[in-house]
Amino acid sequence: MVVTRRTFLGTLTGGLLAAPLAAEAQPAGKVAKIGYLTGSSVGPLDAFRQALGEHGYIEGQNIAIEIRSAEGRVERLSTLATELAHLNVDVFLVTVNRVAVVVREVAPKTPS
């Protein structure tokens, strides 16, 4: 399945609109962790980081992004998702449905 830029940005925007609600529940000083997992190339993270910044999230200050890429090797997805789950990420950002299915199997209680 190919994710278009429009789909990616639409999903990103929806997540960002929900983020302030989740951020209100965060204890003061807590750094939120996003686990970014992709099956291929890392993709347009610059746009994602810029959008976060526009909403007051600064990487290294109040948010951390843990990036993992299977680099086209689907068999690595489960291992990478488990690695991110062990880092206690608050939310997973995934690029395609196949990755979302793996994340749900490994970390069913973590939002993705």
C-alpha positions in Angstrom: 0.0 0.0 0.0 1.3 3.4 -0.9 0.7 6.3 1.4 0.2 9.6 -0.4 1.5 12.8 1.0 -2.1 14.1 1.4 -3.0 10.9 3.5 0.1 11.3 5.6 -0.4 15.0 6.3 -4.1 14.4 7.0 -3.4 11.7 9.5 -0.7 13.9 11.0 -3.0 16.8 11.3 -5.6 14.7 13.1 -3.1 13.5 15.5 -1.9 17.0 16.2 -5.4 18.2 16.9 -5.8 15.5 19.5 -2.4 16.0 21.0 -3.3 19.1 23.1 -5.9 17.0 24.9 -3.3 14.3 25.7 -0.8 16.9 26.7 -3.1 18.4 29.3 -3.0 15.1 31.1 0.8 14.9 31.1 2.5 15.7 34.4 4.5 19.0 34.3 8.0 18.5 33.0 7.3 15.1 31.4 8.8 14.6 28.0 6.3 12.9 25.7 7.8 10.1 23.5 6.7 9.4 20.0 7.7 6.1 18.4 8.0 6.6 14.6 8.0 3.3 12.8 8.2 2.8 9.1 8.6 -0.1 6.8 10.7 1.7 4.3 12.4 5.1 4.2 12.0 7.5 7.1 10.0 9.9 5.0 8.9 13.5 5.6 9.8 14.0 9.2 10.8 17.6 8.7 7.1 18.5 8.1 6.1 16.6 11.1 8.7 18.3 13.3 7.6 21.7 12.0 3.9 21.0 12.7 4.8 19.9 16.2 6.8 23.1 16.7 3.8 25.2 15.6 1.8 23.6 18.4 4.5 24.2 21.1 6.2 20.9 21.0 10.0 21.2 20.8 12.1 18.1 20.3 14.5 17.7 23.1 12.5 19.9 25.4 9.0 18.6 25.8 8.9 15.8 23.2 11.2 13.1 22.0 10.9 11.2 18.7 12.3 7.7 18.5 12.8 6.7 14.9 13.0 3.2 13.6 12.9 2.0 9.9 12.7 -1.6 8.7 14.4 -0.4 5.5 12.1 -2.5 3.3 12.7 -5.7 5.4 9.2 -6.5 6.7 10.5 -9.3 9.0 12.2 -6.6 11.1 9.0 -4.7 11.9 8.1 -6.8 15.0 11.6 -6.5 16.5 11.6 -2.7 15.9 8.1 -2.3 17.3 9.1 -4.3 20.4 12.2 -2.1 20.8 10.0 1.1 20.7 7.5 -0.5 23.2 10.4 -1.2 25.6 11.3 2.5 25.4 7.8 3.2 26.8 6.7 5.5 23.9 3.5 7.3 24.6 2.2 6.9 21.0 3.3 5.2 17.8 3.3 7.1 14.5 3.2 4.5 11.7 3.4 5.0 8.0 1.2 2.1 6.6 -1.4 -0.4 7.7 1.0 -3.3 7.8 3.1 -1.5 10.3 0.0 -0.6 12.4 -1.0 -4.3 12.6 2.5 -5.2 13.9 2.4 -2.4 16.5 -1.1 -3.5 17.7 0.3 -7.1 18.2 3.4 -5.9 20.1 1.9 -3.0 22.1 -1.9 -3.3 22.0 -2.4 -0.6 24.7 -0.2 2.1 23.2 -2.1 4.4 20.8 -1.0 4.3 17.2 
